[in-house]
Amino acid sequence: MRRTVRFPVEGANSLWHIYKTVPFWKVMRNFIVIQAARYTPFLAMKNWMYRSFLKMSVGEKTCFALMVMPDIMFPEKISVGNNTIIGYNTTILAHEYLIEEYRLGPVEIGDNVLIGANTTILPGVEIGSEAIVSAGTLVHKDVPAGSFVGGNPMKIIYTKEEMDERRKADSEYRK
């Protein structure tokens, strides 16, 4: 179960109430910062922009590839560990606006995580350290540390123990 907080709305759908939930100028500033960061090839500059302007927690030596889209409304709810790679065109959401409610939830990504291109991470999930998320995955629940997951909906392909066995058997890892 994802860890989100639910906020019911009345009348029009929850997105119609957007500026009652988040200030317009915050969204505007975040949009400009995120668009600039999406296109910059300088990894250290991206991390600095995310930390300084968006208040995201970003670890050392973490890499956000070209076109990564962090949550535009609540980026401060995103935490990424050290030495992690977030693949091309990945979307990281900390909110979801539904018809009768909106939900907010933190996204916590551990250390030494690899997230493949075109992945979508939903609010309220935790991706454990040393996990691998296959390209094109919809991360809709927690990812155990050290596991290899993929698909839509996401499924565990290999547990940490199975990944350790595969690495032991692979001559490339034994060098």
N, C-alpha and C positions, 0 to 999 in steps of 0.2 A: 504494500500500500504506500503510495506517495505521501509525503509529509507536506500537505498544503493546508492553508487556512481558507475557509470559505466565507464569502461575503455576499449575502443575498441582496438583490435589488428589486425594486418594484417599478411597474410601468414598462418603459422601453427596455430592450436588451441591455446587458451590462456594458457593452462597448459604447453605447450611446451615453453612458454616464462617465466616460473616460476621465474628463477633467475634474470630476468630483473625487476621483481616486488617485490621480497623480497630476501635479501642476503642469500646465502647458509649457512653461519656459524650461522646466526640467526635461521634458520630452524633446523639445526643440534643441537644447544644448546637447543632450545625449545623441540625438540623430546626427548632428554635425560631427561630433567626436567619433562616433562609430563609423560613419561614412569615410572620414579621413583615415581612420585606422584600418578599415577594410582594404584600402588600396595601397597603403604604405608598405614598401618592401623591408623596412627596418624593424626587425623583431623587438629590439630593446625599446625603440620609440613606441611601438604598439603597447607593450607592457606598461611603460611609463604613462601613456595616455589613459589606459584602462584604470591604473591605480590612482592617478592624480585627479582625473576629471569624473570618472564613473564610480569611484570608490570600490572597485572590484578588488578582491584579494587574489593576487597573481604571484605565484612562486618564482624563484630564481630559475633561469634557463628554460622557462616555459615558452613554447612557440605557438602562436596563433597564425595559421596559414592565411593566404590571401582569401578574402571574402567571408571570413568568419563573422557571424551575426550574433553578438551577445544581446540579451534582452534590452530593449530600448527604454522600457519604462522603469524597471527595477534591477539594473545591473549590479547594484550593491549587494544583491542576494546571491551573487555568483562567486564561488571560491574555487580556485584552481591551484593545485600543489606545484611542487618543484619538478623540473625536467619533464614536463608533459607536452605532448603534441596534440593540438586540436586541428584536424584536417580541413582542407579546402571546403568552403561554403557550408560549414556546419552552423546550425542554429542552436543557441542555448537559451531556453525560455525559463523565466522565473515567475511568469504570470500566465493565466489563461482566462479569457473573457468568454463566458457562456451566455445563454439566453437569460436565465433567471438568477445567475450569480457570477461572480468572478472569484478566482482562486490565486493565492500567492504562495510560493514555496521556495526555499533555498535550493540551490544546486551546488553540490559539493563534489569536486573532482580531485582525486588523490594525486600522489606523487608517481612519476614514471608511467603515466597512462598514455596510451595511444588511441586516439579517436579518429577513425577513418573519415574520408571526405563525404560530404552530403548527409551527415548524420543530423538528426533532430533530437535534442535532449529536452524532455518535458520538466516542468517545475516539480520540486519536492523529491528529487532523486539524488542518490549518492553513488558515485562510481569509485570503487575501491582502488587503492594503490596497485600499480603494476597490472591493471586490467587492460585488455585490448578490445576495442569496439570496432567491429567490421564496418566498412564503408556502407552508407545508405541505411543505417540502422535507426529505428525509432526506439529511443531509450525511454521506456514508459514505467520502469521499475528499477530498483537498486541493482547495481552490478557488483557481484562479490569480488573482493580483492584477488588479483592474480588470474582471474578467469578470462576466457575469450568468448565474446558474445556477438550476435549478429541477427539480422533479419527484421521483418516487420510483420507481426510483432516480434520484438526481441526475444531470443531464446539463448540459453547457455549452450555453447557449442563444445567447449572444454572447460572443466573446472580447473582450479589452480593445481591440484594434484595431477590431473591428466596433462596439463601444460608442462609441468615439471618432468613427467615421464617422457613426453615428446622431445623436450630439449635434451634430455639425457641420451636419447636414441639418435639424435641428429648430430652428425659428425661436425657440422659447422659450429655448433655451440660448444663442442668439446675442445676446440683448438685453443 
